[in-house]
Amino acid sequence: MLRLCPGIEELRCGDEILVPGGTRWTEFNLPKGSLVKLRHPDVCCDDVEVPSWTDNFTTLFQATPNITHLIISHVVHCEAMGATFERLTDLDLKLCDLDANSFGTILRACPRLERLKFLWEMADWGASRPFMPEEATRNILEYAPNLNFLDLNMQDCAWNHLGGRIDVARQFSEASRALTAQGIVSTFESMRLTR
């Protein structure tokens, strides 16, 4: 289907494509660089049986060298992205349950990242523990030097076993000050905990 739409600019692929036994992007046989106009894919992975969710999307990512805005939903693990997004400046991570290593892996694949929105939510099948604000700060300082907008919203359902909400809220405050002091993030939408 995508081979018939070489001029496609936006793409949303939902859960139905990625259910166990369903069609995988690797089965679409997209030639590398064949979707040069696609700038804004929105990908979702609820298939927890796949060891690395990017196995499904490597072909798509390699076919789209000009992505500028990527939305990734429901990801719980990331060993490798399968591509480097040289033109990507805007990244939304929605309802993802990532540990610090997976978060760093995603940031490393986006060397020109300027805007990051991350809605973190603990999943039963996801990270053994959420990354802490200082780990997020470390990853951002190391892998996202061009970042100038950050909206980091972490659902607080998992914080009770990590020292409680007040301690984590204090760490968020310290992390936001550290990023601002380094000049990495000049515009904070927010770093917050929500219920």
Backbone bond lengths (Angstrom), bond angles and torsions (degrees), N, CA, C in turn:
res aa  C-N    CA-C-N  psi(-1)  N-CA   C-N-CA  omega(-1)  CA-C   N-CA-C  phi
1 M - - - 1.441 - - 1.535 111.13 -
2 L 1.343 116.84 -48.00 1.462 119.44 -179.07 1.521 112.42 -65.26
3 R 1.314 117.89 -28.81 1.470 120.04 177.88 1.517 110.66 -65.34
4 L 1.332 116.70 -23.18 1.459 121.10 178.18 1.525 111.79 -83.72
5 C 1.328 117.24 -6.31 1.474 122.17 -176.93 1.524 110.61 -125.65
6 P 1.337 119.02 61.20 1.466 119.56 -176.43 1.525 113.49 -65.44
7 G 1.340 117.98 -16.92 1.454 121.27 -179.79 1.521 113.82 -94.72
8 I 1.324 117.79 10.13 1.465 120.77 -177.50 1.529 110.42 -62.49
9 E 1.344 116.24 135.41 1.461 121.45 -178.62 1.522 113.03 -109.22
10 E 1.338 117.60 -29.65 1.460 121.75 178.37 1.520 108.87 -130.49
11 L 1.340 115.56 146.99 1.460 120.39 -178.11 1.514 108.76 -147.12
12 R 1.302 115.86 131.59 1.465 120.49 173.32 1.514 107.29 -121.61
13 C 1.317 116.46 119.16 1.457 119.85 177.72 1.510 108.34 -117.59
14 G 1.302 115.30 118.49 1.453 121.61 -174.07 1.505 113.52 -94.08
15 D 1.321 113.69 -173.42 1.452 122.10 -174.45 1.519 113.36 -59.28
16 E 1.333 117.24 -32.09 1.457 118.88 -173.54 1.524 112.86 -62.63
17 I 1.318 117.51 -24.86 1.459 120.59 178.37 1.522 110.73 -75.32
18 L 1.317 117.09 -26.76 1.455 120.62 -169.29 1.520 114.80 -109.96
19 V 1.315 117.32 14.75 1.460 118.44 178.95 1.523 109.30 -69.37
20 P 1.342 118.29 152.00 1.464 119.60 179.46 1.524 110.82 -52.66
21 G 1.317 115.49 130.55 1.456 120.99 -179.41 1.514 113.21 86.15
22 G 1.334 117.26 -5.53 1.457 121.03 -178.83 1.521 111.38 -83.57
23 T 1.311 115.35 -178.59 1.460 121.27 -179.96 1.522 109.97 -68.81
24 R 1.306 116.64 138.33 1.461 122.90 176.52 1.529 108.62 -108.82
25 W 1.331 115.12 152.34 1.464 118.43 177.84 1.517 111.63 -59.97
26 T 1.319 117.20 -29.79 1.459 119.29 179.32 1.516 111.04 -63.44
27 E 1.332 117.15 -23.24 1.455 120.83 179.79 1.521 112.43 -81.32
28 F 1.342 117.84 -10.49 1.452 120.03 -179.86 1.524 112.15 -79.88
29 N 1.338 117.53 -15.04 1.454 122.39 176.60 1.531 111.95 52.55
30 L 1.318 116.59 53.46 1.456 121.56 179.11 1.522 109.52 -82.98
31 P 1.332 117.78 125.60 1.462 119.47 177.49 1.532 110.83 -64.60
32 K 1.312 116.06 146.62 1.464 121.96 179.11 1.531 109.46 -57.97
33 G 1.322 116.67 131.10 1.460 121.61 178.32 1.519 115.10 74.21
34 S 1.328 118.62 13.90 1.466 121.00 -174.36 1.528 114.45 -80.99
35 L 1.320 118.11 -16.31 1.469 120.89 -179.78 1.529 109.45 -115.44
36 V 1.327 115.99 63.94 1.466 121.05 -173.14 1.523 113.49 -69.13
37 K 1.328 117.94 -20.86 1.466 119.88 -179.71 1.521 112.94 -88.34
38 L 1.324 117.45 -12.56 1.460 120.26 -179.72 1.523 109.29 -71.37
39 R 1.323 115.77 115.40 1.454 121.19 -177.28 1.531 112.92 -113.67
40 H 1.337 116.58 -17.22 1.461 119.30 -169.18 1.533 111.42 -140.14
41 P 1.332 118.05 77.63 1.465 118.83 173.91 1.529 111.50 -86.60
42 D 1.309 115.22 147.24 1.466 123.51 177.86 1.523 105.43 -123.49
43 V 1.330 117.47 106.42 1.465 120.83 -174.58 1.522 110.98 -114.15
44 C 1.319 115.05 144.47 1.455 121.50 -177.32 1.520 108.61 -133.32
45 C 1.315 116.87 136.19 1.461 120.39 179.04 1.516 109.96 -133.12
46 D 1.315 116.20 112.96 1.459 121.33 174.48 1.522 111.03 -110.70
47 D 1.315 117.22 11.53 1.461 121.17 -176.82 1.517 109.30 -90.41
48 V 1.317 116.88 92.77 1.458 120.37 -176.69 1.523 112.36 -76.33
49 E 1.327 117.59 -4.31 1.456 120.30 178.45 1.523 111.82 -81.94
50 V 1.334 117.02 -12.94 1.460 120.69 179.04 1.519 108.34 -84.20
51 P 1.361 118.41 122.45 1.460 119.96 -176.66 1.523 112.47 -59.46
52 S 1.286 117.16 -40.46 1.455 121.06 175.88 1.516 107.02 -130.81
53 W 1.330 117.23 115.92 1.463 120.93 -175.71 1.516 112.07 -58.53
54 T 1.331 117.46 -25.42 1.460 119.24 -178.57 1.517 112.45 -70.01
55 D 1.342 117.61 -14.56 1.465 119.05 173.16 1.524 109.74 -54.22
56 N 1.329 116.12 -34.75 1.460 120.37 -179.73 1.519 112.55 -72.39
57 F 1.325 117.60 -28.57 1.453 120.38 -168.90 1.521 115.29 -111.91
58 T 1.321 118.92 -1.80 1.461 120.29 -178.20 1.519 111.33 -55.12
59 T 1.328 117.66 -45.84 1.460 121.12 179.96 1.524 111.05 -61.23
60 L 1.323 116.76 -44.11 1.467 120.31 178.52 1.526 110.59 -63.43
61 F 1.330 117.56 -47.07 1.456 120.89 -178.79 1.528 111.78 -61.61
62 Q 1.327 117.49 -39.83 1.462 120.48 -179.67 1.528 111.89 -72.51
63 A 1.321 117.30 -21.95 1.465 121.17 178.39 1.526 112.05 -82.75
64 T 1.339 116.94 -11.26 1.468 120.90 -173.06 1.531 111.54 -122.51
65 P 1.323 117.81 78.01 1.465 120.35 -175.29 1.529 114.57 -73.24
66 N 1.323 118.21 -11.62 1.464 120.78 -173.19 1.525 114.22 -110.25
67 I 1.318 117.88 23.70 1.461 120.97 178.84 1.529 109.28 -60.76
68 T 1.339 115.98 130.45 1.462 120.86 175.60 1.528 112.02 -113.21
69 H 1.325 116.77 -24.49 1.470 121.43 -178.92 1.524 107.68 -138.80
70 L 1.322 116.14 122.67 1.464 121.38 -178.32 1.518 109.01 -123.81
71 I 1.337 115.66 132.60 1.460 121.74 175.03 1.521 107.32 -114.65
72 I 1.319 116.74 124.90 1.462 122.67 179.58 1.523 107.59 -122.10
73 S 1.325 116.44 129.10 1.465 120.71 -178.21 1.520 111.86 -123.49
74 H 1.313 115.83 146.94 1.471 124.34 170.24 1.526 113.77 60.31
75 V 1.297 117.65 37.26 1.461 121.25 178.48 1.524 109.01 -95.48
76 V 1.324 116.17 137.00 1.461 119.56 -178.82 1.526 113.21 -117.89
77 H 1.318 118.18 -6.37 1.461 120.40 -177.79 1.523 108.37 -161.08
78 C 1.313 117.34 144.33 1.459 120.32 177.70 1.524 109.64 -150.02
79 E 1.336 116.07 108.65 1.472 121.07 177.54 1.516 111.16 -87.25
80 A 1.336 116.68 -35.57 1.458 122.25 -179.59 1.519 108.04 -158.30
81 M 1.325 116.95 150.88 1.460 119.87 -178.40 1.523 112.95 -88.67
82 G 1.311 119.28 -18.34 1.460 120.53 -179.71 1.515 113.18 83.35
83 A 1.327 117.48 -4.84 1.459 122.27 179.25 1.526 107.80 -166.56
84 T 1.330 114.97 161.08 1.457 120.89 170.74 1.518 106.25 -110.14
85 F 1.311 116.94 131.37 1.457 122.34 -175.84 1.522 109.18 -98.31
86 E 1.321 115.80 86.32 1.464 122.01 -173.94 1.522 113.28 -65.68
87 R 1.332 117.60 -27.36 1.465 120.56 -177.30 1.528 113.17 -103.62
88 L 1.302 117.52 -2.27 1.459 121.06 -175.82 1.522 110.89 -71.96
89 T 1.325 116.03 124.05 1.461 121.08 178.46 1.528 112.35 -118.46
90 D 1.317 117.57 -14.51 1.464 121.98 -172.60 1.528 109.30 -132.39
91 L 1.344 116.97 121.53 1.467 121.75 -177.25 1.520 110.10 -131.12
92 D 1.338 115.35 128.68 1.465 121.78 173.85 1.520 108.24 -115.33
93 L 1.310 117.18 123.55 1.464 123.00 173.38 1.524 106.10 -110.37
94 K 1.327 116.39 112.46 1.465 120.61 -174.69 1.521 111.19 -110.03
95 L 1.318 116.03 129.67 1.462 122.30 174.64 1.520 111.76 50.00
96 C 1.311 115.70 43.20 1.462 122.07 179.00 1.527 109.35 -99.36
97 D 1.306 116.05 145.30 1.466 122.48 178.29 1.522 106.40 -118.72
98 L 1.324 116.13 83.79 1.460 121.86 -174.25 1.518 111.01 -109.83
99 D 1.327 115.69 145.45 1.459 118.82 170.22 1.531 107.78 -86.98
100 A 1.320 117.09 176.84 1.471 121.36 -175.93 1.525 112.15 -61.57
101 N 1.336 118.26 -38.76 1.466 120.75 -179.82 1.522 111.68 -64.27
102 S 1.330 117.25 -44.25 1.463 120.68 179.50 1.526 110.98 -65.16
103 F 1.326 116.76 -40.27 1.462 121.25 177.51 1.529 110.09 -60.81
104 G 1.334 117.00 -44.23 1.459 121.28 177.70 1.517 112.58 -63.39
105 T 1.330 117.23 -39.17 1.464 121.70 178.74 1.525 110.69 -60.07
106 I 1.317 116.32 -44.13 1.467 120.20 179.69 1.527 110.27 -65.82
107 L 1.328 118.14 -44.76 1.465 120.65 179.51 1.523 111.92 -62.51
108 R 1.331 118.21 -39.24 1.471 121.58 179.16 1.523 111.81 -59.93
109 A 1.321 117.56 -30.88 1.463 121.19 -178.47 1.529 112.33 -78.88
110 C 1.328 117.19 -3.23 1.469 122.17 -176.02 1.529 110.07 -126.25
111 P 1.338 119.08 69.82 1.466 121.33 -171.14 1.527 115.24 -65.52
112 R 1.326 118.52 -18.60 1.470 120.79 -179.19 1.532 112.55 -108.53
113 L 1.300 116.60 20.58 1.461 121.60 -176.08 1.528 111.46 -59.95
114 E 1.339 115.88 127.84 1.463 122.04 178.62 1.524 112.42 -114.12
115 R 1.334 116.97 -31.59 1.467 121.49 -176.91 1.518 109.29 -127.95
116 L 1.327 115.90 129.97 1.464 121.03 179.32 1.515 109.72 -132.94
117 K 1.318 115.31 124.24 1.464 121.88 171.24 1.518 106.21 -117.18
118 F 1.314 116.31 126.13 1.463 120.34 -177.43 1.521 109.16 -134.62
119 L 1.326 116.03 109.12 1.457 122.03 172.86 1.517 106.65 -99.65
120 W 1.336 115.71 104.33 1.463 122.23 -177.53 1.514 108.77 -92.95
121 E 1.323 115.86 134.69 1.454 119.93 176.74 1.513 108.63 -141.59
122 M 1.317 116.97 131.35 1.456 120.65 -179.31 1.521 110.24 -69.61
123 A 1.327 115.30 129.80 1.460 121.51 176.21 1.520 108.55 -111.43
124 D 1.305 116.58 149.78 1.467 120.65 179.41 1.525 111.70 -59.27
125 W 1.322 116.76 -29.90 1.456 120.99 -174.81 1.526 112.52 -102.84
126 G 1.312 118.29 5.54 1.454 121.13 -170.87 1.510 114.99 -92.58
127 A 1.317 114.88 -142.13 1.459 122.22 -175.05 1.525 110.82 -57.81
128 S 1.321 115.47 145.99 1.459 119.47 178.33 1.524 110.03 -64.78
129 R 1.304 116.36 -29.08 1.454 121.54 172.11 1.525 107.32 -155.59
130 P 1.319 117.34 150.78 1.456 118.87 178.07 1.524 109.68 -69.77
131 F 1.329 116.52 152.90 1.453 116.87 174.29 1.516 108.36 -74.00
132 M 1.296 114.77 150.75 1.456 121.10 -177.68 1.532 109.31 -88.23
133 P 1.321 117.91 161.11 1.464 120.85 -178.31 1.530 113.83 -55.08
134 E 1.343 117.50 -37.48 1.473 117.73 179.94 1.526 111.27 -67.83
135 E 1.338 117.93 -30.07 1.467 120.36 175.75 1.525 110.19 -69.58
136 A 1.317 117.34 -39.94 1.463 120.91 175.96 1.521 109.89 -61.67
137 T 1.329 116.36 -43.49 1.461 121.34 178.98 1.522 110.89 -59.64
138 R 1.324 116.67 -46.81 1.466 121.52 179.65 1.533 110.78 -59.01
139 N 1.331 117.43 -46.80 1.463 121.11 179.87 1.524 111.64 -62.78
140 I 1.321 116.69 -42.71 1.465 120.07 -179.67 1.524 110.75 -65.22
141 L 1.331 117.66 -45.07 1.463 120.49 179.21 1.523 111.78 -61.57
142 E 1.330 116.77 -38.34 1.463 120.36 -177.05 1.523 113.37 -80.24
143 Y 1.327 118.18 -41.07 1.461 120.51 -169.24 1.523 115.34 -111.75
144 A 1.319 118.75 -7.15 1.467 120.09 -178.01 1.529 110.77 -131.68
145 P 1.337 117.79 62.11 1.466 120.57 -175.17 1.528 114.01 -67.11
146 N 1.344 118.19 -19.17 1.461 121.13 -179.40 1.522 113.18 -94.70
147 L 1.322 117.29 2.84 1.459 120.86 -176.12 1.524 110.62 -63.61
148 N 1.348 116.21 128.61 1.459 119.40 176.56 1.524 112.72 -128.52
149 F 1.321 117.01 -0.23 1.468 121.37 176.09 1.520 108.35 -141.70
150 L 1.319 116.33 129.10 1.462 120.63 -179.58 1.517 109.85 -138.15
151 D 1.318 115.60 127.36 1.462 121.42 171.10 1.519 105.50 -125.47
152 L 1.315 116.43 97.46 1.464 122.34 -178.57 1.517 107.32 -108.09
153 N 1.315 116.13 109.96 1.459 122.03 -175.36 1.519 108.03 -121.07
154 M 1.306 116.64 108.22 1.460 120.49 -176.07 1.517 109.95 -109.09
155 Q 1.316 116.19 119.62 1.461 121.53 177.33 1.522 108.25 -61.97
156 D 1.315 117.56 135.95 1.463 119.69 -171.42 1.524 114.75 -94.14
157 C 1.321 118.44 15.85 1.461 120.28 -177.55 1.524 112.82 -64.88
158 A 1.315 118.44 -18.59 1.465 120.87 -175.64 1.520 113.74 -103.66
159 W 1.326 117.94 -1.31 1.456 119.01 -169.39 1.517 114.73 -78.63
160 N 1.307 119.04 -17.91 1.467 120.06 -176.76 1.520 112.71 -57.30
161 H 1.334 117.69 -39.38 1.462 119.25 -179.25 1.528 112.61 -83.58
162 L 1.326 117.51 4.16 1.468 120.79 -179.90 1.525 112.64 -113.68
163 G 1.309 117.29 18.99 1.454 119.26 177.79 1.509 113.23 110.97
164 G 1.307 116.64 -1.47 1.457 119.14 175.40 1.509 113.66 93.80
165 R 1.309 114.77 160.14 1.458 122.86 -174.55 1.530 112.72 -63.84
166 I 1.313 118.94 -39.48 1.468 120.88 -175.59 1.523 110.68 -64.87
167 D 1.335 117.77 -42.91 1.459 120.90 179.03 1.526 110.86 -63.24
168 V 1.325 117.64 -43.40 1.459 120.97 179.77 1.525 110.48 -67.01
169 A 1.327 117.28 -39.35 1.466 120.09 177.23 1.529 110.37 -60.77
170 R 1.327 117.59 -40.11 1.464 121.59 176.71 1.527 109.78 -62.04
171 Q 1.345 116.86 -42.84 1.461 120.51 179.46 1.528 111.19 -63.94
172 F 1.327 117.49 -36.71 1.461 120.18 176.48 1.516 110.36 -62.64
173 S 1.311 116.94 -42.26 1.453 121.27 178.87 1.527 110.50 -61.79
174 E 1.324 117.06 -44.85 1.462 121.53 178.10 1.526 111.01 -64.15
175 A 1.335 117.23 -40.90 1.465 121.03 -179.63 1.524 110.79 -64.55
176 S 1.325 117.53 -42.80 1.459 119.83 -179.86 1.527 111.01 -65.13
177 R 1.336 117.39 -38.57 1.473 120.33 176.45 1.528 110.68 -64.67
178 A 1.327 117.30 -40.70 1.467 121.12 -179.23 1.522 111.02 -63.36
179 L 1.325 117.57 -43.86 1.461 120.48 -179.87 1.521 111.12 -67.20
180 T 1.312 117.26 -40.72 1.459 120.65 178.61 1.525 110.37 -65.93
181 A 1.329 117.20 -42.32 1.468 121.77 -179.63 1.525 111.65 -62.71
182 Q 1.325 117.24 -34.25 1.462 120.99 179.40 1.528 111.92 -76.38
183 G 1.325 116.93 -8.59 1.459 119.94 -178.49 1.512 112.41 76.13
184 I 1.323 117.66 9.81 1.460 120.67 -178.14 1.518 110.01 -75.15
185 V 1.305 116.45 -46.21 1.457 120.70 -178.04 1.516 108.15 -115.07
186 S 1.324 116.49 114.90 1.458 119.42 -179.02 1.524 111.44 -96.37
187 T 1.322 117.61 -21.99 1.456 121.45 179.78 1.513 109.13 -125.75
188 F 1.313 116.44 108.41 1.456 120.38 175.62 1.510 108.21 -95.46
189 E 1.306 117.53 117.95 1.462 118.84 167.11 1.516 106.35 -69.98
190 S 1.305 115.75 -51.64 1.459 119.62 174.36 1.514 110.73 -179.56
191 M 1.298 114.66 154.35 1.456 122.71 162.41 1.505 102.04 -124.48
192 R 1.289 118.12 110.63 1.453 118.23 -170.82 1.521 111.76 -145.62
193 L 1.298 113.99 162.39 1.457 122.47 172.07 1.514 107.44 -109.21
194 T 1.315 116.52 139.10 1.461 119.97 176.51 1.511 109.58 -131.33
195 R 1.287 115.59 160.93 1.470 120.73 177.75 1.507 110.16 -90.79
